[in-house]
Amino acid sequence: MQKLRKFSTLTIILVLMAGLLAGCGTKDASNQEPNSNGGTGAASDDPFKEHLEISVGFWDIDTIAPKFQEDKIFQDVMKKFNITIKPVNVTWDDYVQKYQMWAASGQLPDIFATDAIGTQYYRNWVNQGVVKALPEDLSAYPNLKEYFETPDIKGLSEDGKFYNVPRRMFPTVQWSVLDRPVLYRWDLAQQAGITKEPETWDEFKAMLQAIVEQDPEGKGITGLTSSTVKMLGGFFWLYGNAAATSDGSGSDFKWIKEDGKFIPAVFSKNALPALQNMRDMYDNKLVDPDIALTKPDSAYDKFVSGKSAALLMGGGFKGIDQNVYEKRWKTVYPDAEFTENVKILKPLIGPDGERYHPVFKTYWSESYFNAKMDDKKLDRIMRLYDYILSEEGSTLLTYGIEGEDYKIEGDKKVPLHEESLMLKYPAINTLLNLVTYNTSDTYAMDNPTITNKKVRQEAVDFIDWSIKNSKLPDYDIRLTYLSTPTKDKFSVLDHDDLLKVMLSKEPVEQAWNNILNNYKSKGLDQMIEEVNAKAKESGIE
């Protein structure tokens, strides 16, 4: 009997122990963390245990890389995610060619940014497995998941998969007005006898003419220069053909209906007046004669030093503040108030009596991921991107360190100093821009990204005024993304075409017809027929 009691007691103990052990091995999924494959693993797993080196291809990153070590915020983020960034440099002149070459030779960096959506090489990268798809289930990265829910980004999936992270700039296309600002030297205009800020093309040209002819500082000043040739269409097409404005990728050309048929806006009958206006400005020395050779730094230097009367650039007021005011103006003219001497050109009244602004996508360019990386590295990158989009990460990269760079007053963040965060933390912009430009967020008076408060106020006033007073051209964005056999291989590099017409010795119409015939030889007419047929099938009228 005693043996039976002992056996029963032992049996009960063993059953209880087995139950405890089983419980330890079957944790509820809600207590588990995502693993590197997008699934779940034990909560004790450390997703950042292994140090990873991540190579990043980005424009002019080699100018920022030497400052990685001195940037406290950058180093804190690197430590948080246990990663090292290995910079891979590209420039604005060679990035498209380099990425295509590296893709062909299997030498792409882990992350690289380029504007490829809509191009044939983008389709090749996806179909040939050159770029890695994001995890289909993004629930482990909630901020990134929410980012992909916005309509214009959600529509970019390929068979339900995303192969990049579009770098969003604006909430709506009306904000595109910020993407090609034109600055002009109002101080020199006044010295040349101009008393009214220009509102029409004729007034703008008259102002440039006065500055160039009178040359107030005796420096042999020229008219309008540009930070890159790719910017040209964002300004000159606004003379009556605004839908032709392009981001320079060659694949984002917009379609309009003319004479009952959809055609690329760049080939509209409104192209010739815009081209003639541009040629007249060039022939009258209202455009920098060396514009074909322009580079960002040389263009900024020319403008600030008084060798160019106006400057076409990208980056909106953030770029103006950083590249023109912070890096140049306040050193050259420490006692001259920037906003009193430099003005931003509001959208001009065109030949039809309307003010138009350039129109682009709400994002520009995308982050891609080398398909050769394993899921563990992609998971680390996705975690980094998710953090950058989070409230904590976005606040850190935008406002700096609480208590050191800003303080909280009510629902506002108040800067504690006038020092530019981009100069104090020179690498944070590179991190932020891997995922998003976040441009629209900088147009608020409590956002310190635009350091000069008067420039910041000008920025807020400019976007408010422009949205109320300028128009979007008519076009159907669905046709830009429509796929047909000829269209998929077709590129329209309108900035190259504009430059050819500008510099040509032939009459504008003849120069343009030569360009048009070249496009026709590449299948322009066939593409138009295909697009119209598919538009009809899709019910696009």
Secondary structure as the mmCIF struct_conf table of DSSP 4:
data_model
#
loop_
_struct_conf.conf_type_id
_struct_conf.id
_struct_conf.beg_label_comp_id
_struct_conf.beg_label_asym_id
_struct_conf.beg_label_seq_id
_struct_conf.end_label_comp_id
_struct_conf.end_label_asym_id
_struct_conf.end_label_seq_id
HELX_RH_AL_P HELX_RH_AL_P1 GLN A 2 GLY A 25
HELX_RH_3T_P HELX_RH_3T_P1 ALA A 29 ASN A 31
STRN STRN1 GLU A 33 PRO A 34
TURN_TY1_P TURN_TY1_P1 SER A 36 ASN A 37
BEND BEND1 GLY A 38 GLY A 39
STRN STRN2 THR A 40 GLY A 41
TURN_TY1_P TURN_TY1_P2 ALA A 43 SER A 44
TURN_TY1_P TURN_TY1_P3 PRO A 47 PHE A 48
BEND BEND2 GLU A 50 GLU A 50
STRN STRN3 LEU A 52 TRP A 59
TURN_TY1_P TURN_TY1_P4 ASP A 60 ASP A 60
HELX_RH_3T_P HELX_RH_3T_P2 ILE A 61 THR A 63
TURN_TY1_P TURN_TY1_P5 ILE A 64 ILE A 64
HELX_RH_3T_P HELX_RH_3T_P3 ALA A 65 LYS A 67
TURN_TY1_P TURN_TY1_P6 PHE A 68 GLU A 70
HELX_RH_AL_P HELX_RH_AL_P2 LYS A 72 PHE A 81
TURN_TY1_P TURN_TY1_P7 ASN A 82 ASN A 82
STRN STRN4 ILE A 83 VAL A 90
TURN_TY1_P TURN_TY1_P8 TRP A 92 ASP A 94
HELX_RH_AL_P HELX_RH_AL_P3 TYR A 95 SER A 105
TURN_TY1_P TURN_TY1_P9 GLY A 106 GLY A 106
BEND BEND3 ASP A 110 ASP A 110
STRN STRN5 ILE A 111 THR A 114
TURN_TY1_P TURN_TY1_P10 ILE A 117 GLY A 118
BEND BEND4 THR A 119 THR A 119
HELX_RH_AL_P HELX_RH_AL_P4 GLN A 120 ASN A 127
TURN_TY1_P TURN_TY1_P11 GLN A 128 GLY A 129
STRN STRN6 VAL A 131 VAL A 131
HELX_LH_PP_P HELX_LH_PP_P1 LYS A 132 PRO A 135
BEND BEND5 GLU A 136 GLU A 136
TURN_TY1_P TURN_TY1_P12 SER A 139 ALA A 140
BEND BEND6 TYR A 141 TYR A 141
HELX_RH_AL_P HELX_RH_AL_P5 PRO A 142 TYR A 147
TURN_TY1_P TURN_TY1_P13 PHE A 148 GLU A 149
BEND BEND7 THR A 150 THR A 150
HELX_RH_AL_P HELX_RH_AL_P6 PRO A 151 LYS A 154
TURN_TY1_P TURN_TY1_P14 GLY A 155 LEU A 156
STRN STRN7 GLU A 158 GLU A 158
TURN_TY1_P TURN_TY1_P15 ASP A 159 GLY A 160
STRN STRN8 LYS A 161 LYS A 161
BEND BEND8 ASN A 164 ASN A 164
STRN STRN9 VAL A 165 ARG A 168
BEND BEND9 PRO A 171 THR A 172
HELX_RH_3T_P HELX_RH_3T_P4 VAL A 173 LEU A 178
BEND BEND10 ASP A 179 ARG A 180
STRN STRN10 VAL A 182 ARG A 185
HELX_RH_AL_P HELX_RH_AL_P7 TRP A 186 GLN A 191
TURN_TY1_P TURN_TY1_P16 ALA A 192 GLY A 193
BEND BEND11 LYS A 196 LYS A 196
STRN STRN11 THR A 200 THR A 200
HELX_RH_AL_P HELX_RH_AL_P8 TRP A 201 GLN A 214
TURN_TY1_P TURN_TY1_P17 PRO A 216 GLU A 217
BEND BEND12 GLY A 218 LYS A 219
STRN STRN12 THR A 222 SER A 226
BEND BEND13 SER A 227 SER A 227
HELX_RH_3T_P HELX_RH_3T_P5 VAL A 229 MET A 231
TURN_TY1_P TURN_TY1_P18 LEU A 232 LEU A 232
HELX_RH_AL_P HELX_RH_AL_P9 GLY A 233 PHE A 236
TURN_TY1_P TURN_TY1_P19 TRP A 237 GLY A 240
HELX_RH_3T_P HELX_RH_3T_P6 ALA A 242 ALA A 244
BEND BEND14 GLY A 248 SER A 251
STRN STRN13 TRP A 255 GLU A 258
TURN_TY1_P TURN_TY1_P20 ASP A 259 GLY A 260
STRN STRN14 LYS A 261 PRO A 264
HELX_RH_3T_P HELX_RH_3T_P7 ALA A 265 PHE A 267
BEND BEND15 SER A 268 SER A 268
TURN_TY1_P TURN_TY1_P21 LYS A 269 ASN A 270
HELX_RH_AL_P HELX_RH_AL_P10 ALA A 271 ASP A 283
TURN_TY1_P TURN_TY1_P22 ASN A 284 LYS A 285
STRN STRN15 VAL A 287 VAL A 287
TURN_TY1_P TURN_TY1_P23 PRO A 289 ASP A 290
HELX_RH_3T_P HELX_RH_3T_P8 ILE A 291 LEU A 293
HELX_RH_AL_P HELX_RH_AL_P11 PRO A 296 VAL A 304
TURN_TY1_P TURN_TY1_P24 SER A 305 GLY A 306
BEND BEND16 LYS A 307 LYS A 307
STRN STRN16 SER A 308 LEU A 312
BEND BEND17 GLY A 314 GLY A 315
HELX_RH_AL_P HELX_RH_AL_P12 GLY A 316 GLY A 319
HELX_RH_PI_P HELX_RH_PI_P1 ILE A 320 TRP A 329
HELX_RH_AL_P HELX_RH_AL_P13 LYS A 330 VAL A 332
TURN_TY1_P TURN_TY1_P25 PRO A 334 ASP A 335
BEND BEND18 ALA A 336 ALA A 336
HELX_RH_AL_P HELX_RH_AL_P14 PHE A 338 ASN A 341
STRN STRN17 VAL A 342 ILE A 344
HELX_LH_PP_P HELX_LH_PP_P2 LEU A 345 LEU A 348
STRN STRN18 ILE A 349 ILE A 349
TURN_TY1_P TURN_TY1_P26 PRO A 351 ASP A 352
BEND BEND19 GLY A 353 GLY A 353
STRN STRN19 ARG A 355 TYR A 356
BEND BEND20 THR A 362 THR A 362
STRN STRN20 TYR A 363 PHE A 369
STRN STRN21 ASN A 370 ASN A 370
TURN_TY1_P TURN_TY1_P27 ALA A 371 LYS A 372
BEND BEND21 MET A 373 MET A 373
HELX_RH_AL_P HELX_RH_AL_P15 ASP A 375 LEU A 389
BEND BEND22 SER A 390 SER A 390
HELX_RH_AL_P HELX_RH_AL_P16 GLU A 391 TYR A 399
BEND BEND23 ILE A 401 ILE A 401
STRN STRN22 GLU A 402 GLU A 402
TURN_TY1_P TURN_TY1_P28 GLY A 403 ASP A 405
STRN STRN23 TYR A 406 GLU A 409
TURN_TY1_P TURN_TY1_P29 GLY A 410 ASP A 411
STRN STRN24 LYS A 412 PRO A 415
BEND BEND24 LEU A 416 LEU A 416
BEND BEND25 GLU A 419 GLU A 419
HELX_RH_AL_P HELX_RH_AL_P17 LEU A 421 LYS A 424
BEND BEND26 TYR A 425 TYR A 425
TURN_TY1_P TURN_TY1_P30 PRO A 426 ALA A 427
HELX_RH_AL_P HELX_RH_AL_P18 ILE A 428 VAL A 435
STRN STRN25 THR A 436 THR A 436
HELX_RH_3T_P HELX_RH_3T_P9 THR A 439 THR A 442
BEND BEND27 TYR A 443 ALA A 444
TURN_TY1_P TURN_TY1_P31 MET A 445 ASP A 446
TURN_TY1_P TURN_TY1_P32 PRO A 448 THR A 449
BEND BEND28 ILE A 450 ILE A 450
BEND BEND29 ASN A 452 ASN A 452
HELX_RH_AL_P HELX_RH_AL_P19 LYS A 453 ASN A 469
STRN STRN26 LYS A 471 LYS A 471
HELX_LH_PP_P HELX_LH_PP_P3 LEU A 472 ASP A 474
HELX_RH_AL_P HELX_RH_AL_P20 ILE A 477 TYR A 481
TURN_TY1_P TURN_TY1_P33 PRO A 485 THR A 486
HELX_RH_3T_P HELX_RH_3T_P10 LYS A 487 LYS A 489
HELX_RH_AL_P HELX_RH_AL_P21 ASP A 494 LEU A 503
BEND BEND30 LYS A 505 GLU A 506
HELX_RH_AL_P HELX_RH_AL_P22 VAL A 508 SER A 521
TURN_TY1_P TURN_TY1_P34 LYS A 522 GLY A 523
HELX_RH_AL_P HELX_RH_AL_P23 LEU A 524 GLU A 537
TURN_TY1_P TURN_TY1_P35 SER A 538 GLY A 539
#
